[in-house]
Amino acid sequence: MQIEYHFAIVALCTFGMRTRRKIANIMGGEIIQDKDFMQLALAEARLAYDKGEVPIGAVVAIEGEVIASAHNLRETSNDPTAHAEILALRQASQTMGRWRLSDARLYVTVEPCPMCAGAIMLARLGALVYGADDPKWGAVRTLFEVINHPRLNHKLEVVSGVLADECRQILQEFFRARRNQHDMV
């Protein structure tokens, strides 16, 4: 099972949406849980890390099928909006041919920022699942409460803390390495 699971992550990251396989089939028909999709988001975060980007990854799934995946590309693309969530939502909308994603679940390694939280609400997403809280930019519950704000007409399911330690760890490793590089200069 470990090899099959590793293959699922590699297939998603290497081939992107060209594979468009149902994860349940790759996983041998097991019921896929939030932590399994978060593992895929972490694989995307590792791709960002390897590119020198802040390691945040996102995956969009509908009915157990990954329809989009992305990681931060702000530095690579010189685009301040190239957050993992925004890129994954764009890809999901293009894949589905619609902007309303009320049947979709977004898995992201870190609590979304205000921009991403706004995009999630505008996409009418069905559910948000995230790993680590973000005390500096979090717009779900930590700093702001954009998601499910009482004055907004859209409500969605929010699950937080899924693989939070792993999600936090990759960010800490990234920024520790960056600080060490600056100390050496």
Disulfide bonds with the S-S distance in Angstrom:
none
